[in-house]
Amino acid sequence: MKELWELYLCFARIGAVTFGGGYAMLPILERELVIKRHWVTIDELMDYFAVGQCTPGIIAVNVSTFIGDKRKGAAGALAATLGFITIPIILITIIALCLRSFADLQVVKNAFAGIRVCVCVLILNAVTRLWKKSIFDVKTGLIFAVIFALTVFSGSLPITVSPAILVVAAAVIGIAFGPAGDSSTGNKTEGASK
């Protein structure tokens, strides 16, 4: 029971300071779960992000569920998920109740503009980290180039390619061309050794 409570409290703290969605929270998760607690390795965290992106729901909630499950099975998954969503639900409810009254104030508009810039930086930071751990050889570089081109030029193509199809295609290409190389030697224990 103590470990379930620890999972709940840990993810409640993370959920309380997660702004900008799943990718923006990557540095926080890495610091809390890889470096500080050693609950997962950095590679496992990246894998959870990849699977969390491809499964229904919010990436951050999916990742907390996966990590909770790894630690304590179904009960851990439930504790981590509930922990992660508790404070955001409370805060969102309070903000939703008050926002209509204040949304037109210039100070609120300015605050939202500043928050958007900050979220862009947090997401860029997460993308940089994912890039370093994901694109490490010619095969992964080619997969990136093809998927990137299809995404960027999707509006110019005669057909629009669904993101779900791109994810499945990338998985199939990865399987077809064999096992991924090690992105960097010792990567599996990098977070635990810090």
Helices and strands as residue ranges (DSSP letters): H 2-16, G 23-25, H 26-29, I 30-36, H 42-54, H 59-102, H 106-134, H 138-152, H 163-176, G 187-189, H 190-193
